[in-house]
């Protein structure tokens, strides 16, 4: 690890890499080796590096990747007070559906009637059906597959869980089993890269479109210094991830049915 740090520091100083690897450099030409005492000190070096050496986007990516293992799920999750919950007994009439869509959320954790347990997830796609009747309850459309992470998990542990289950959505609990937030795969990607790769292409199932598409198509989201080390600036971006883009700046109610009960 120290060798890697020294190589990066040498590049930042403008010292040719081949010289740092050559042992017969005259003593008077050698630069003093600096070993940052902490990760925070090393990240500060990256932050202070001239833009001519390290671009803003590169420093965000580098800082995010280096600090990824140091973060916990609680550092990047969407906290409970910003989650919109639905109760299994809620009727999916026009007023309720409008309230849900107005939040801009793309998925909703569903609570049991007593509000003590998350029993599943409702996905926006299932609410787009024209066959939903006003007298139908939310419980009918619940996806009962619920996965959990603990808030003190490292992001490495969280990533392993996402890969293990192929799930893109996790409820976050504390060590007493109480729901304290949620985490999505996009939040993890943002924490790792410092930004969320995204483009307008939606023809992934169209072989002809894939064959014709340029390989160097730029993504619409690029890292910026304002999002450095932030998967929500640590909360702000998470809120927008839980919502669909067109409503990304709206705040949501604590629950769709205005309840303050907590699972």
N, C-alpha and C positions, 0 to 999 in steps of 0.2 A: 504494500500500500504506500509505503514511504517513497519507493522508487517512482510510482505513478504521480504522487504529489510533486516530487522534485522535477519530473519531466514537464508537468503542466506549468509549474512556476517558472521553469526555464523558458518555455515558450512565451509566457506572459511578459517576461523581461526582454524578449527579443533575441535571446541567445540561441544560436543554431543548435538544433538537437544533436547533430553528429558530434559536436564538441563536448556535450555533456556526457556522451558515451565513450569518449576517447580518454584514455588514462594518461597519455603523454602530453597533455596541455601544460604549458609552462605555468608555474605557480602564480606568477604575476597576472596571468590572464584569467585565472579562475575567479568566479564570483562566489561570494559566501553563500553557503547553503542555509536556507531558512526553513525551519520545520514549524508550521502552525501548531500551537499547543492544543487547539480544539477545532472541532468541525466548524463552529461558528466563526472562528478566526479565519479559517480557510475560505468560507463563503464570503467573508468581508473582503478578502483579497480579490475574489472574482468580481464582486460588486464594484470595487474601486479600479478595476482594470480599464484602461482607455478604450473607448468605443472603436478606435482604429485597430485594436488587437482582438477584441472580443465583442461581437455585436450584441445588441440588447436581447434578441431572440435566443442567441447561443448561450448567453449567460443565464437566462431563465431556464432553459433546458438542462444545462449543466448543474445549476443549483438545485433544481427540483429532483433530478436523478440522484445526486449525492445525498440529499437530505431525506430521501424516500424512506429508508429503513429506520430513520430516527423518529418517524411520526407514528402516532397511534390512530386507531379508527376514530376516536373522539375528537381528534384534531381536524378531521375533514368531513365528518358526517353532517347530515342535515339534522339539527336538533328537533326534539319532539314538538316543541311549541310552534314550529313552522310546518308541521305535517298536517295535511287534511285527512281526517279519519271519516269513515262511513260506518254506520251501525248496521248489523245484519237485518234488523227489523225495519230499517228505513224504507219508505215507499219510493220507487223510482218514477214518480210523477214528473210533469213538466217543470215544476218549480225546483225540485231536487236536482234534476238533470241540468237545468240551467245554472244552478248554484255550483255544481261540480265543474261544469265546463268554464264558468267564469273564473274559477281559481287558476285555470291554465295548467293544472296538473295532468300528467299522463297516466298516473296510476294512483290507487287509493287503498291504503291498508283498511281492512274491515274488522271491526271490533264485535265481540259477542254482545248480546243484548244488555248484559250487565256491565259492559265496558271494561271488563277485567282481562280480556285475552284477545290477541290478534288471531283471527281464525282464517284469514286468507287475504287475497289481494283482488281488487277489481281493476281490470285494464280498460283504458279508454276505448279500445277497439270493440270490446263487448258491449259498450254503452251506445255505440253508433247504430245498433240494430233498430230498424223501424218497427220491429215486432214487440218491443218493450211496452208493456201496458202500465197505466198509472197505478194499478192495484198490485203490481208485482214488487216484491221486496228485494233489497240488495243481495240477501243471502243466496238467491237463485243464481246469481252471476259470479259467485266467488270462485277464484282459483285457490284451492286449499293448500297448494304447495307454498309453504312459508319457510324461509331459511333465516338463521340468526347468526350474528356476530356479537362478540362481547366488545364493549367500548374500549377495553384496555388491550385488545389485540394489536399487534404491530401491523403495518400495512403489508408486510411480507406474508403474514398469516392470513390477512384478508384476501390478498391476491390468490394464495393457494386455495382458499375456500371457493372463490369465484371459478377458478379453473377446474376444481374438483366436481362442482355441481352443475356447471354450465348455466348458472342462474345469473341474472343481471341486476337482481334486486335483493337486498338483505335488510331485515329489521335489526336494529342494534339494541342490545340489552346490557344492563349492568350485572354485577355478580349476584344480585338478588333476583334476577330475571325480569326486572322492570324495564319496559320500553323507554329508551332515552333518545332514539333517533333512527335514521335509516341511512343506508349507503348503497350507491349504485356503481356499476362497473365504470361508467363514464367519470364518476368522481375519482376513482382510482387512477384511471388513465391521466386525468388532469393533474393529479398529485405527482405522478411519475414524470410526465413530460413538461408540466408547467402550462399546458394549453390543451385544448380538445380538438384533435384533427377532425375536420368536417368539410364536406363539399355537397353540391347539389345533385350529384349523380345518384339515381335510384334504379338503375337497370342491372343490378347485380345478378338477376336471374335470366337476363337476356344475353345469350351467347354472342349474337351478332353485335350487340352494343359493346360488349366487353372487348371483342376483337378489334373494333374500330376506335375505341377510346384511346386518346394519347396517354402514354405512360407517365408523363411529367405534369399531369394536371395539378395545379396548385390547390391546396385546401383553403377554405374560406376563413378558417380560424388559425391565427398565427400567435406564437407566444409574444407577450409584451412585458415590459418591466413592471407594469402596474399589476400583473398577475403573478409575479415571481413568488415562489414558495407558497402559492395559494391554491389550494383546491377550493376556493370560495372566498378568496382573499380571507380567508379560510372558511367563512360561512357564506359569503355573498354569492359565490359561484355555485355552491351546492344548491342554494335556493333556486337558481335559474335552471339547474339540471333537473330538479324535480318537476319543473314546469315545462310546458310546451313553449317554443320560442315566441309565439305571438303574444304571450302574457307574461314574459319573463320578468317584468318589473313589478308585478302585483304581489301584494302580501296576501296570504291565505288565512281563512279563519282557523281556529284551533280544530274544529271539526265541522263537518257539513251540517250536522244537526245541532250545532251550538252547545254541545255538552262539554263540561270541564272534567269529566271523569277520566282517570288515567289507568291504562292497563298495567 
